[in-house]
Amino acid sequence: MSETKAKIMFSVSPRIKADFKLQLQYDSLTQVKFFSALMDGYINKDSDLMVYINKFKKQIGVQNGVQRNKITRNIKKATETKKKFALGDDEVDNIFDILEKEHPDL
């Protein structure tokens, strides 16, 4: 069964579009791969991407320093908690697999 997809559209100047396409070609990426990677990193709070996002938010005046620092601390705490308790997606799946093997009637 195919998943329903939605389009995301925005406008840029012709010069930015041309520079973007050239850089994508240089990096052997498509627009879909590029934006999918960025969205995945943003949604999953990739630490490298979040550093850039915080720098960008400061540059354009979104949120104040206290808010940005609080978000950064919360992301770090969440990452540390996941590491401390080994709660990555694979580990959670493994826990459910183990439970299913030990208790097939559940």
PyMOL CGO cylinders between C-alpha atoms (Angstrom):
from pymol import cmd
from pymol.cgo import CYLINDER

trace = [
    CYLINDER, 0.00, 0.00, 0.00, 1.44, 3.39, -0.95, 0.3, 1, 1, 1, 1, 1, 1,
    CYLINDER, 1.44, 3.39, -0.95, 1.64, 6.20, 1.56, 0.3, 1, 1, 1, 1, 1, 1,
    CYLINDER, 1.64, 6.20, 1.56, -0.10, 9.50, 0.84, 0.3, 1, 1, 1, 1, 1, 1,
    CYLINDER, -0.10, 9.50, 0.84, 2.41, 12.27, 0.25, 0.3, 1, 1, 1, 1, 1, 1,
    CYLINDER, 2.41, 12.27, 0.25, 2.13, 16.02, 0.62, 0.3, 1, 1, 1, 1, 1, 1,
    CYLINDER, 2.13, 16.02, 0.62, 4.00, 18.72, -1.25, 0.3, 1, 1, 1, 1, 1, 1,
    CYLINDER, 4.00, 18.72, -1.25, 5.98, 21.43, 0.47, 0.3, 1, 1, 1, 1, 1, 1,
    CYLINDER, 5.98, 21.43, 0.47, 6.54, 24.48, -1.68, 0.3, 1, 1, 1, 1, 1, 1,
    CYLINDER, 6.54, 24.48, -1.68, 8.22, 27.85, -1.24, 0.3, 1, 1, 1, 1, 1, 1,
    CYLINDER, 8.22, 27.85, -1.24, 9.65, 30.52, -3.50, 0.3, 1, 1, 1, 1, 1, 1,
    CYLINDER, 9.65, 30.52, -3.50, 13.24, 31.72, -3.90, 0.3, 1, 1, 1, 1, 1, 1,
    CYLINDER, 13.24, 31.72, -3.90, 14.98, 34.02, -6.32, 0.3, 1, 1, 1, 1, 1, 1,
    CYLINDER, 14.98, 34.02, -6.32, 16.15, 32.56, -9.65, 0.3, 1, 1, 1, 1, 1, 1,
    CYLINDER, 16.15, 32.56, -9.65, 19.78, 33.11, -8.58, 0.3, 1, 1, 1, 1, 1, 1,
    CYLINDER, 19.78, 33.11, -8.58, 19.36, 31.13, -5.35, 0.3, 1, 1, 1, 1, 1, 1,
    CYLINDER, 19.36, 31.13, -5.35, 17.59, 28.35, -7.25, 0.3, 1, 1, 1, 1, 1, 1,
    CYLINDER, 17.59, 28.35, -7.25, 20.45, 28.15, -9.77, 0.3, 1, 1, 1, 1, 1, 1,
    CYLINDER, 20.45, 28.15, -9.77, 23.13, 28.17, -7.05, 0.3, 1, 1, 1, 1, 1, 1,
    CYLINDER, 23.13, 28.17, -7.05, 21.20, 25.53, -5.11, 0.3, 1, 1, 1, 1, 1, 1,
    CYLINDER, 21.20, 25.53, -5.11, 20.86, 23.23, -8.14, 0.3, 1, 1, 1, 1, 1, 1,
    CYLINDER, 20.86, 23.23, -8.14, 24.57, 23.61, -8.91, 0.3, 1, 1, 1, 1, 1, 1,
    CYLINDER, 24.57, 23.61, -8.91, 25.53, 22.73, -5.33, 0.3, 1, 1, 1, 1, 1, 1,
    CYLINDER, 25.53, 22.73, -5.33, 23.18, 19.74, -5.35, 0.3, 1, 1, 1, 1, 1, 1,
    CYLINDER, 23.18, 19.74, -5.35, 24.75, 18.51, -8.56, 0.3, 1, 1, 1, 1, 1, 1,
    CYLINDER, 24.75, 18.51, -8.56, 28.24, 18.99, -7.10, 0.3, 1, 1, 1, 1, 1, 1,
    CYLINDER, 28.24, 18.99, -7.10, 27.24, 16.94, -4.05, 0.3, 1, 1, 1, 1, 1, 1,
    CYLINDER, 27.24, 16.94, -4.05, 25.43, 14.29, -6.15, 0.3, 1, 1, 1, 1, 1, 1,
    CYLINDER, 25.43, 14.29, -6.15, 22.13, 14.96, -4.37, 0.3, 1, 1, 1, 1, 1, 1,
    CYLINDER, 22.13, 14.96, -4.37, 18.58, 15.45, -5.54, 0.3, 1, 1, 1, 1, 1, 1,
    CYLINDER, 18.58, 15.45, -5.54, 16.25, 18.04, -4.05, 0.3, 1, 1, 1, 1, 1, 1,
    CYLINDER, 16.25, 18.04, -4.05, 14.18, 15.25, -2.52, 0.3, 1, 1, 1, 1, 1, 1,
    CYLINDER, 14.18, 15.25, -2.52, 17.19, 13.61, -0.87, 0.3, 1, 1, 1, 1, 1, 1,
    CYLINDER, 17.19, 13.61, -0.87, 18.48, 16.95, 0.39, 0.3, 1, 1, 1, 1, 1, 1,
    CYLINDER, 18.48, 16.95, 0.39, 15.23, 18.12, 1.95, 0.3, 1, 1, 1, 1, 1, 1,
    CYLINDER, 15.23, 18.12, 1.95, 14.41, 14.65, 3.29, 0.3, 1, 1, 1, 1, 1, 1,
    CYLINDER, 14.41, 14.65, 3.29, 17.78, 14.56, 5.04, 0.3, 1, 1, 1, 1, 1, 1,
    CYLINDER, 17.78, 14.56, 5.04, 17.29, 18.04, 6.49, 0.3, 1, 1, 1, 1, 1, 1,
    CYLINDER, 17.29, 18.04, 6.49, 13.77, 17.29, 7.70, 0.3, 1, 1, 1, 1, 1, 1,
    CYLINDER, 13.77, 17.29, 7.70, 14.89, 13.99, 9.24, 0.3, 1, 1, 1, 1, 1, 1,
    CYLINDER, 14.89, 13.99, 9.24, 17.78, 15.71, 11.02, 0.3, 1, 1, 1, 1, 1, 1,
    CYLINDER, 17.78, 15.71, 11.02, 15.51, 18.53, 12.23, 0.3, 1, 1, 1, 1, 1, 1,
    CYLINDER, 15.51, 18.53, 12.23, 12.73, 16.24, 13.44, 0.3, 1, 1, 1, 1, 1, 1,
    CYLINDER, 12.73, 16.24, 13.44, 15.19, 13.91, 15.17, 0.3, 1, 1, 1, 1, 1, 1,
    CYLINDER, 15.19, 13.91, 15.17, 17.17, 16.85, 16.58, 0.3, 1, 1, 1, 1, 1, 1,
    CYLINDER, 17.17, 16.85, 16.58, 20.52, 15.93, 15.03, 0.3, 1, 1, 1, 1, 1, 1,
    CYLINDER, 20.52, 15.93, 15.03, 23.04, 17.75, 17.22, 0.3, 1, 1, 1, 1, 1, 1,
    CYLINDER, 23.04, 17.75, 17.22, 25.08, 19.10, 14.30, 0.3, 1, 1, 1, 1, 1, 1,
    CYLINDER, 25.08, 19.10, 14.30, 22.00, 20.45, 12.55, 0.3, 1, 1, 1, 1, 1, 1,
    CYLINDER, 22.00, 20.45, 12.55, 20.62, 21.91, 15.79, 0.3, 1, 1, 1, 1, 1, 1,
    CYLINDER, 20.62, 21.91, 15.79, 23.83, 23.92, 16.27, 0.3, 1, 1, 1, 1, 1, 1,
    CYLINDER, 23.83, 23.92, 16.27, 23.25, 25.50, 12.87, 0.3, 1, 1, 1, 1, 1, 1,
    CYLINDER, 23.25, 25.50, 12.87, 19.53, 26.05, 13.55, 0.3, 1, 1, 1, 1, 1, 1,
    CYLINDER, 19.53, 26.05, 13.55, 20.32, 27.83, 16.82, 0.3, 1, 1, 1, 1, 1, 1,
    CYLINDER, 20.32, 27.83, 16.82, 22.89, 30.02, 15.06, 0.3, 1, 1, 1, 1, 1, 1,
    CYLINDER, 22.89, 30.02, 15.06, 20.30, 30.80, 12.37, 0.3, 1, 1, 1, 1, 1, 1,
    CYLINDER, 20.30, 30.80, 12.37, 17.59, 31.60, 14.94, 0.3, 1, 1, 1, 1, 1, 1,
    CYLINDER, 17.59, 31.60, 14.94, 19.98, 33.99, 16.70, 0.3, 1, 1, 1, 1, 1, 1,
    CYLINDER, 19.98, 33.99, 16.70, 20.87, 35.63, 13.37, 0.3, 1, 1, 1, 1, 1, 1,
    CYLINDER, 20.87, 35.63, 13.37, 17.24, 36.28, 12.40, 0.3, 1, 1, 1, 1, 1, 1,
    CYLINDER, 17.24, 36.28, 12.40, 16.11, 37.15, 15.93, 0.3, 1, 1, 1, 1, 1, 1,
    CYLINDER, 16.11, 37.15, 15.93, 13.84, 34.17, 16.58, 0.3, 1, 1, 1, 1, 1, 1,
    CYLINDER, 13.84, 34.17, 16.58, 13.59, 33.36, 20.31, 0.3, 1, 1, 1, 1, 1, 1,
    CYLINDER, 13.59, 33.36, 20.31, 15.82, 34.99, 22.86, 0.3, 1, 1, 1, 1, 1, 1,
    CYLINDER, 15.82, 34.99, 22.86, 19.07, 33.56, 24.19, 0.3, 1, 1, 1, 1, 1, 1,
    CYLINDER, 19.07, 33.56, 24.19, 17.39, 32.10, 27.28, 0.3, 1, 1, 1, 1, 1, 1,
    CYLINDER, 17.39, 32.10, 27.28, 14.84, 30.21, 25.17, 0.3, 1, 1, 1, 1, 1, 1,
    CYLINDER, 14.84, 30.21, 25.17, 17.48, 28.91, 22.74, 0.3, 1, 1, 1, 1, 1, 1,
    CYLINDER, 17.48, 28.91, 22.74, 19.71, 27.78, 25.62, 0.3, 1, 1, 1, 1, 1, 1,
    CYLINDER, 19.71, 27.78, 25.62, 16.79, 26.04, 27.34, 0.3, 1, 1, 1, 1, 1, 1,
    CYLINDER, 16.79, 26.04, 27.34, 15.94, 24.13, 24.15, 0.3, 1, 1, 1, 1, 1, 1,
    CYLINDER, 15.94, 24.13, 24.15, 19.60, 23.15, 23.69, 0.3, 1, 1, 1, 1, 1, 1,
    CYLINDER, 19.60, 23.15, 23.69, 19.81, 21.90, 27.30, 0.3, 1, 1, 1, 1, 1, 1,
    CYLINDER, 19.81, 21.90, 27.30, 16.59, 19.90, 26.90, 0.3, 1, 1, 1, 1, 1, 1,
    CYLINDER, 16.59, 19.90, 26.90, 17.88, 18.24, 23.72, 0.3, 1, 1, 1, 1, 1, 1,
    CYLINDER, 17.88, 18.24, 23.72, 21.15, 17.35, 25.47, 0.3, 1, 1, 1, 1, 1, 1,
    CYLINDER, 21.15, 17.35, 25.47, 19.28, 15.91, 28.47, 0.3, 1, 1, 1, 1, 1, 1,
    CYLINDER, 19.28, 15.91, 28.47, 17.07, 13.81, 26.20, 0.3, 1, 1, 1, 1, 1, 1,
    CYLINDER, 17.07, 13.81, 26.20, 20.09, 12.49, 24.32, 0.3, 1, 1, 1, 1, 1, 1,
    CYLINDER, 20.09, 12.49, 24.32, 21.89, 11.64, 27.58, 0.3, 1, 1, 1, 1, 1, 1,
    CYLINDER, 21.89, 11.64, 27.58, 18.80, 9.86, 28.92, 0.3, 1, 1, 1, 1, 1, 1,
    CYLINDER, 18.80, 9.86, 28.92, 18.49, 7.80, 25.74, 0.3, 1, 1, 1, 1, 1, 1,
    CYLINDER, 18.49, 7.80, 25.74, 22.16, 6.83, 26.00, 0.3, 1, 1, 1, 1, 1, 1,
    CYLINDER, 22.16, 6.83, 26.00, 21.95, 6.13, 29.73, 0.3, 1, 1, 1, 1, 1, 1,
    CYLINDER, 21.95, 6.13, 29.73, 19.05, 3.75, 29.37, 0.3, 1, 1, 1, 1, 1, 1,
    CYLINDER, 19.05, 3.75, 29.37, 19.97, 2.50, 25.86, 0.3, 1, 1, 1, 1, 1, 1,
    CYLINDER, 19.97, 2.50, 25.86, 16.65, 3.70, 24.48, 0.3, 1, 1, 1, 1, 1, 1,
    CYLINDER, 16.65, 3.70, 24.48, 17.39, 4.10, 20.81, 0.3, 1, 1, 1, 1, 1, 1,
    CYLINDER, 17.39, 4.10, 20.81, 14.78, 2.96, 18.29, 0.3, 1, 1, 1, 1, 1, 1,
    CYLINDER, 14.78, 2.96, 18.29, 16.61, -0.33, 17.73, 0.3, 1, 1, 1, 1, 1, 1,
    CYLINDER, 16.61, -0.33, 17.73, 16.77, -1.05, 21.46, 0.3, 1, 1, 1, 1, 1, 1,
    CYLINDER, 16.77, -1.05, 21.46, 13.06, -0.37, 21.95, 0.3, 1, 1, 1, 1, 1, 1,
    CYLINDER, 13.06, -0.37, 21.95, 12.27, -2.71, 19.03, 0.3, 1, 1, 1, 1, 1, 1,
    CYLINDER, 12.27, -2.71, 19.03, 14.53, -5.36, 20.57, 0.3, 1, 1, 1, 1, 1, 1,
    CYLINDER, 14.53, -5.36, 20.57, 12.73, -5.07, 23.92, 0.3, 1, 1, 1, 1, 1, 1,
    CYLINDER, 12.73, -5.07, 23.92, 9.38, -5.69, 22.23, 0.3, 1, 1, 1, 1, 1, 1,
    CYLINDER, 9.38, -5.69, 22.23, 10.83, -8.62, 20.25, 0.3, 1, 1, 1, 1, 1, 1,
    CYLINDER, 10.83, -8.62, 20.25, 12.13, -10.20, 23.46, 0.3, 1, 1, 1, 1, 1, 1,
    CYLINDER, 12.13, -10.20, 23.46, 8.80, -9.70, 25.22, 0.3, 1, 1, 1, 1, 1, 1,
    CYLINDER, 8.80, -9.70, 25.22, 6.96, -11.20, 22.27, 0.3, 1, 1, 1, 1, 1, 1,
    CYLINDER, 6.96, -11.20, 22.27, 9.19, -14.30, 22.28, 0.3, 1, 1, 1, 1, 1, 1,
    CYLINDER, 9.19, -14.30, 22.28, 8.86, -14.80, 26.03, 0.3, 1, 1, 1, 1, 1, 1,
    CYLINDER, 8.86, -14.80, 26.03, 5.13, -14.06, 26.14, 0.3, 1, 1, 1, 1, 1, 1,
    CYLINDER, 5.13, -14.06, 26.14, 3.57, -14.96, 22.77, 0.3, 1, 1, 1, 1, 1, 1,
    CYLINDER, 3.57, -14.96, 22.77, 0.08, -14.85, 24.25, 0.3, 1, 1, 1, 1, 1, 1,
    CYLINDER, 0.08, -14.85, 24.25, 0.27, -11.07, 24.86, 0.3, 1, 1, 1, 1, 1, 1,
]
cmd.load_cgo(trace, "trace")
